[in-house]
Amino acid sequence: MVDTSESRTDSGNTTGTQSVDRALQVLLQIADSPPPGLSLAACSGILGYSKPTTLRILRTLEARRFLRYDEELGVYTLGTATVQLGAEYLNRLDLRRAALPAMRALVEQTQETAHLGVLSGTDVVYIELVDSPHPVRVFSRVGTAVPAYATAIGKAILAWTPVEARDAHVTRPLAARTPFTLRTDAELADDLVVTRDRGFAVDDQENREGIRGFAAPVFDFQGNVIAAVSIAGPATRVVPESAEHLGARIVATAAEISASMGAPRSSS
């Protein structure tokens, strides 16, 4: 008896949703299997897919490093991409919890608003904030996305991102958000060199006119930059002369959060 649903699948009429669902089922089945992994025949038999369909899925997942094929044993096991995905999930899950106490202490010390942000494409997304107690302060929201090149958080992350990977996180052209925004690749590159040498980034009214801020990078257990924490306030209060004082505090706060994430001391 012919399985008509499988027949339609193998003839290439599977919808995108069905393809994703089947790939996830294969991945989860291999994740649940005991060592050393699952063979093509075993995976096909357990899930009820034809061998050609199963092999197509397995090879796609292998090409994307979600699976690894052991030629000697003839089985598939989880690949490095699953480890990276899991580590990233744990980082995001733990990051806010690790950062909040340090951010609250920072706001208590400085009386200015603290932000925690991560890169998302060419933007920085705020994933946590602690407001200043001042009635006149920086107003923002968790989930706000702003161009990385125009913010202290973005520049702090970019400065510690490998040079070859930076372009993917910078929009072109560098649009002017204020009269103070960096407008050329050369200006941005120079700023990132200074940022790294100094240990923290400065947003000198580059994203919002009248707002000045400082940010330092946060690292994970592998020493990779995963976020940045900032302090920001009205330029009338957060004056250029406060850079040394507030910069030292933001670097110390970032180091405290990094330590909570298991970062090696030499990350910075």
N, C-alpha and C positions, 0 to 999 in steps of 0.2 A: 504493500500500500504506500502511495506517495504522500508525503507530508506537504500539502499545498502551500502552507505558510512558509516553510523552509524553501520550497521551490521558488516562491516569489522573491524571497530574500536573496537567494543565490543568483537570480536573474538580474539583480541590480535595482530592484524596485523598493528597497528598504528606505524608509524615511530617515532623515537626519536624527530624529529623536530615538528611533529604534536602534540605530547604529551606536549612538552614545550609550544607550541603556545596555546593549549587549557588551560593549567594551568594558563598561563598569562592572557588569556581572562577572566577566572573565577575570578582571583585576581583583575583585573581592574574593572570588573563589580561590584564586592562587594565594591571596593573602591569608585565607583561612586554612589552607592546606598545610599539613605537617611537612617538615624537611624530608627530602631535598627539594620538593616542588611538584609540579604536575606536568605530565607529558601531553602532547597534542591529543592523543587518543583518550586519555583520562579526562581532560578538560572538556572535550567534545561530548564524551559520554555523560558526564555529570550534568552539564548544562543543556544537553539535548540539541545542540547545534550540529550541522554537518561539519565534517572535517575541513572542507574548503573554506567555509565561513569562519570557523574557529581559527584556522591558520592565518587567514587574512587579518583577523583582529589581533592575534598574538604578534604578528610581524609588525603591525602598526604600533602597538604598545612597546615593542622592543625598540623600534626605530626612535621612539620618543623617550627612551630610557626608563619607562615605567616598568618594564620587564627586562630580565636578562636570561638569555638562553645558554644553558650548560650543555655544550656539545658532547662532552664525555658521558654525561648521564642521560642526555636527551630530555631534559625537563626545563620548565620555565620557572623562574623565581622572581621576586620583587627586584626592581632596578633602582638605580641611584635617584631617579626623579621622585620616587615615592618617599625616599628619606628626606630629600630637600623640601618637598611639599609638607611633610609632617613637621619638620623643624620650623618651617615658616609659620605654620598654623600655631605651633606652641609659642613661638616668639610673639606673635600678635596677641595671643590669648594672655600671656603672662606680662607683656610689656606695660600695659596700662596699670595693672595691679602693682607692678614693681615701681612704676614711676610716680604714682600719686602721692605717697608719703613725702618723697623728696621734692616734688613740685609744690606741695602745700607748705613745706618748710621754706622753700625758695620765696614764695609769695609773702610769707610772714616776715622774712628778712628784708625783702626789697620793696614790698607794698605795690608791686606791679604784676600784671597778668602773665601767667606762665602757660605755654603751649607745648604739646607733644605732637610731633608730626612725622609722617612717613612718606616716602616717594610712591606715587601711583602714576606711572607713565611719565609725562612731563610736568606733572603737578605735585605739589605737596598737599596732603590731606591731614587736617587736624584730627587726631583720634582721642585727645584728652585736653582739657584746659582747666585752670584754676584762676578765677577772677581776682583782680585787684580789689581791695576794699574801698578804694577811692571812688567817689561818684563820677569823676571824670577819668575814664580809663579806656583801654582798648576793648571794643565789643566784637566778639567773634563767636562762632558756634562749632561744635564738634561736627565733622563731616564737610566743613568748608574746604574747597580746593582752590589753590592759587598757584601761579606759575613758579616753578622751583627756582628759576634764575633771579627772581625778584624778591626773595624772602631770605631771612637769616637762616631759617630751618633748612630751606632748600640748598642754600650755598654751603651750609655746614655738612650736609650729607654728600653733596657733589664733591666737595674738597677731599673727602676720604674715599670717594668712589674711584676705582681704577680708571685712568684717563681714557682707555679704549672703550669703556662702557658709558661714559658721560653723555655722549651725543644723543643717546636714546632717551635721555631725560631732560633735554633742552629743546624748547620750541624754536623754530626759525620762521621769520626774523624775531629778534628780541623786541617785542612791542613795548613802547614806553607806557608804563602805568602811572608814572609821575614824572616831573622834570628831572628827577634824580635817578631814574632807573638806568641800569647798565644797558647799553644799546648794541655793543659789538662783541663778537667772540673774543677779541683780544682783551677787552675790558673785563669780561667775565673770567677769562683764564688768569689774568693778573690778580684779580680779586681772590680767586680760589687759592692761588699760591700764597698770598698774604694771609688768608684765612687759616691755612694749614700751619704756616709758620707761627702765627699768633696763638692758635689753639681754639679759636672761636670765630664765628662769622658775625658780620655787622649788617643790619638792614637800616641804612641811613635814609629813611623816608622813601625807599625804592618801590615799595608795594602800595603804601598809602601815605600820602603827604601829611606831615604832622605827626607821624608815628615812627619811633626809632626802637630797634630791638637788637638783641644779641642771642646767638644760639651756639650750642656745642653738640658734637655727634655722640650718639649712643651706639655701643657695639654689642654683638652677641657672643656666645661662648666660643665661636670660631674666630673672633676678632674682626668680623665683617660689620661695616656700618649698617644699621637697620633703621635708624630714626635719628631725630635730633630734638633737643628740648630748648625752649627759648624763653626769654623774658622780654616784654615789650610794654611801652607806655607812651604817653604824649611826649613829643620832642621837647616841650618846655620843661618837663621833669627829667626825662631820660636824655641828658645832655651829652655831647661828645666826651666831655671830661669824666663822665661816669664809666667809660668803657673799661678802664683798668679794674675798677672795683666790681662792677656788675659782671664783667667778663670772667673774672676769677671765680665768682659765685656760680655762674652758669657752667663753667668747666667742672667745678667740684660737684655740682648737681648731676651733670651728665655722667661723670665718673662713678658716682654712687649708683645711678640707675644701671650703668653698664656692669658694675660688680654684681648687682642683683640678677643680671641676666647671664652671669657666669663668664663675663669677658676676661681674657687675660690682661694683666696689668700693662703690658706693652702695646695694647691696641692703639692708643693715641699717638 
